[in-house]
Amino acid sequence: MVACNNNRKDVKAHITYFTSQNRQSLELENYILSNFDQALREDWIEPANCPHFERAERELGGPGPLAQAR
């Protein structure tokens, strides 16, 4: 299932192999998600709001979520 997520936008039949790069990406994602609460508690990252640009309307939109590493 994890290897399939790498190319799920392709609309053709294909074979995907789980590689060490897939494993490393998955481990990094799990580490970040597992330690997110601790990072907020210990001020490793700072939640903030950042205005975003509405491309379709070509104007500045409201605030969007942003997390910044300290």
N, CA, C and O of each residue as an XYZ file, in Angstrom:
280
protein
N       0.815     -1.197      0.000
C       0.000      0.000      0.000
C       0.860      1.262      0.000
O       0.546      2.220     -0.707
N       1.944      1.278      0.786
C       2.779      2.473      0.869
C       3.444      2.752     -0.468
O       3.479      3.900     -0.910
N       3.970      1.725     -1.120
C       4.626      1.931     -2.406
C       3.639      2.442     -3.441
O       4.008      3.234     -4.309
N       2.406      2.007     -3.364
C       1.389      2.436     -4.326
C       1.073      3.917     -4.196
O       0.690      4.548     -5.181
N       1.223      4.484     -3.013
C       0.908      5.894     -2.820
C       1.876      6.813     -3.557
O       1.550      7.975     -3.801
N       3.059      6.319     -3.917
C       4.033      7.157     -4.618
C       3.567      7.569     -5.992
O       3.893      8.665     -6.447
N       2.813      6.723     -6.665
C       2.401      7.064     -8.020
C       0.913      6.867     -8.224
O       0.488      6.398     -9.280
N       0.129      7.215     -7.243
C      -1.313      7.013     -7.323
C      -1.993      7.952     -8.318
O      -3.165      7.762     -8.645
N      -1.275      8.958     -8.800
C      -1.869      9.870     -9.776
C      -1.787      9.304    -11.193
O      -2.470      9.792    -12.093
N      -0.959      8.281    -11.397
C      -0.874      7.652    -12.715
C      -2.128      6.838    -12.963
O      -2.585      6.102    -12.087
N      -2.687      6.972    -14.165
C      -3.932      6.300    -14.492
C      -3.668      5.054    -15.339
O      -4.557      4.592    -16.055
N      -2.487      4.525    -15.264
C      -2.151      3.339    -16.045
C      -1.789      2.191    -15.109
O      -1.509      2.403    -13.929
N      -1.799      0.995    -15.639
C      -1.400     -0.173    -14.862
C       0.124     -0.152    -14.707
O       0.840      0.105    -15.676
N       0.615     -0.416    -13.515
C       2.047     -0.408    -13.272
C       2.370     -1.210    -12.020
O       1.488     -1.533    -11.224
N       3.629     -1.518    -11.865
C       4.124     -2.225    -10.680
C       5.030     -1.266     -9.932
O       5.887     -0.620    -10.535
N       4.850     -1.169     -8.634
C       5.684     -0.308     -7.812
C       6.345     -1.147     -6.734
O       5.680     -1.940     -6.068
N       7.628     -0.982     -6.558
C       8.369     -1.729     -5.559
C       8.638     -0.855     -4.343
O       8.896      0.342     -4.465
N       8.572     -1.464     -3.184
C       8.887     -0.766     -1.940
C      10.404     -0.759     -1.797
O      11.024     -1.819     -1.708
N      11.007      0.432     -1.774
C      12.463      0.556     -1.728
C      12.905      1.141     -0.389
O      12.079      1.518      0.442
N      14.204      1.210     -0.200
C      14.727      1.810      1.033
C      14.379      3.294      1.089
O      14.196      3.841      2.176
N      14.285      3.952     -0.062
C      13.881      5.364     -0.082
C      12.433      5.510      0.390
O      12.115      6.452      1.116
N      11.541      4.578     -0.019
C      10.165      4.596      0.484
C      10.153      4.428      1.998
O       9.414      5.116      2.703
N      10.979      3.508      2.490
C      11.040      3.246      3.930
C      11.510      4.480      4.680
O      10.940      4.834      5.713
N      12.554      5.145      4.167
C      13.084      6.337      4.830
C      12.045      7.461      4.849
O      11.902      8.157      5.854
N      11.340      7.634      3.771
C      10.297      8.667      3.718
C       9.184      8.371      4.712
O       8.690      9.271      5.391
N       8.792      7.107      4.792
C       7.744      6.707      5.716
C       8.191      6.882      7.163
O       7.412      7.334      8.002
N       9.446      6.524      7.463
C       9.965      6.692      8.823
C      10.024      8.167      9.212
O       9.698      8.517     10.346
N      10.432      9.029      8.295
C      10.488     10.466      8.575
C       9.092     11.021      8.824
O       8.881     11.791      9.761
N       8.140     10.626      7.981
C       6.759     11.074      8.165
C       6.209     10.619      9.509
O       5.571     11.404     10.211
N       6.445      9.365      9.875
C       5.978      8.850     11.163
C       6.646      9.568     12.326
O       5.992      9.854     13.329
N       7.942      9.866     12.211
C       8.659     10.577     13.269
C       8.062     11.966     13.486
O       7.813     12.374     14.620
N       7.837     12.681     12.394
C       7.281     14.035     12.497
C       5.894     14.005     13.124
O       5.600     14.787     14.027
N       5.039     13.100     12.644
C       3.677     13.035     13.179
C       3.658     12.562     14.630
O       2.833     13.027     15.417
N       4.545     11.655     14.990
C       4.587     11.133     16.362
C       5.093     12.165     17.359
O       4.725     12.121     18.533
N       5.923     13.082     16.914
C       6.537     14.046     17.826
C       5.996     15.459     17.682
O       6.549     16.390     18.267
N       4.927     15.638     16.917
C       4.398     16.973     16.669
C       3.911     17.642     17.954
O       4.215     18.811     18.195
N       3.161     16.916     18.775
C       2.661     17.492     20.032
C       3.806     17.910     20.943
O       3.767     18.984     21.544
N       4.823     17.062     21.047
C       5.972     17.384     21.878
C       6.696     18.612     21.335
O       7.141     19.463     22.105
N       6.816     18.707     20.016
C       7.485     19.857     19.405
C       6.745     21.159     19.714
O       7.377     22.186     19.960
N       5.419     21.122     19.703
C       4.647     22.312     20.063
C       4.814     22.658     21.540
O       5.011     23.821     21.893
N       4.733     21.638     22.403
C       4.874     21.866     23.850
C       6.228     22.464     24.202
O       6.315     23.361     25.041
N       7.277     21.974     23.569
C       8.638     22.393     23.917
C       9.163     23.509     23.016
O      10.360     23.796     23.000
N       8.254     24.133     22.268
C       8.595     25.287     21.423
C       9.671     24.999     20.386
O      10.490     25.867     20.084
N       9.675     23.781     19.837
C      10.590     23.475     18.737
C      10.070     24.089     17.448
O      10.842     24.456     16.562
N       8.757     24.195     17.357
C       8.139     24.847     16.208
C       7.130     25.864     16.722
O       6.616     25.743     17.835
N       6.862     26.843     15.916
C       5.953     27.914     16.313
C       4.801     27.987     15.314
O       5.024     28.222     14.127
N       3.571     27.787     15.789
C       2.440     27.933     14.869
C       2.251     29.403     14.508
O       2.442     30.285     15.345
N       1.884     29.656     13.284
C       1.701     31.029     12.823
C       0.662     31.047     11.713
O       0.275     29.996     11.200
N       0.223     32.205     11.352
C      -0.676     32.384     10.217
C       0.035     33.202      9.162
O       0.765     34.142      9.476
N      -0.177     32.846      7.927
C       0.469     33.521      6.812
C      -0.572     33.771      5.735
O      -1.297     32.847      5.366
N      -0.668     34.976      5.225
C      -1.646     35.222      4.153
C      -1.280     34.414      2.910
O      -0.102     34.211      2.619
N      -2.275     33.966      2.196
C      -2.018     33.215      0.969
C      -2.652     33.919     -0.219
O      -3.587     34.706     -0.069
N      -2.139     33.628     -1.372
C      -2.578     34.268     -2.604
C      -3.591     33.375     -3.301
O      -3.295     32.213     -3.583
N      -4.770     33.892     -3.582
C      -5.804     33.165     -4.312
C      -5.483     33.261     -5.794
O      -5.673     34.310     -6.409
N      -4.994     32.165     -6.369
C      -4.553     32.199     -7.762
C      -5.711     32.426     -8.728
O      -5.577     33.188     -9.685
N      -6.844     31.775     -8.486
C      -7.964     31.896     -9.416
C      -8.499     33.333     -9.448
O      -8.873     33.849    -10.501
N      -8.526     33.956     -8.285
C      -9.082     35.319     -8.197
C      -7.997     36.384     -8.274
O      -8.305     37.574     -8.347
N      -6.740     35.978     -8.258
C      -5.592     36.889     -8.326
C      -5.643     37.969     -7.259
O      -5.448     39.153     -7.534
N      -5.910     37.534     -6.037
C      -5.912     38.492     -4.928
C      -5.436     37.794     -3.661
O      -5.420     36.566     -3.575
N      -5.054     38.591     -2.696
C      -4.564     38.079     -1.426
C      -5.732     37.553     -0.612
O      -6.720     38.258     -0.404
N      -5.619     36.305     -0.148
C      -6.694     35.694      0.631
C      -6.478     35.863      2.120
O      -5.613     36.628      2.548
N      -7.259     35.153      2.905
C      -7.153     35.209      4.356
C      -5.945     34.444      4.854
O      -5.162     33.925      4.058
N      -5.788     34.370      6.176
C      -4.622     33.681      6.733
C      -4.684     32.185      6.479
O      -5.756     31.579      6.486
N      -3.522     31.607      6.255
C      -3.393     30.169      6.086
C      -2.473     29.613      7.157
O      -1.666     30.359      7.711
N      -2.568     28.333      7.465
C      -1.741     27.747      8.528
C      -0.268     27.664      8.105
O       0.044     27.448      6.934
N       0.613     27.836      9.067
C       2.035     27.746      8.824
C       2.704     27.307     10.117
O       2.330     27.777     11.191
N       3.676     26.425     10.039
C       4.478     26.041     11.202
C       5.923     26.342     10.850
O       6.400     25.974      9.777
N       6.612     27.008     11.750
C       7.986     27.430     11.486
C       8.913     26.804     12.522
O       8.658     26.894     13.723
N       9.994     26.168     12.054
C      10.964     25.576     12.973
C      11.759     26.682     13.649
O      12.065     27.710     13.045
N      12.082     26.452     14.901
C      12.891     27.442     15.638
C      14.342     27.078     15.563
O      15.185     27.783     16.118
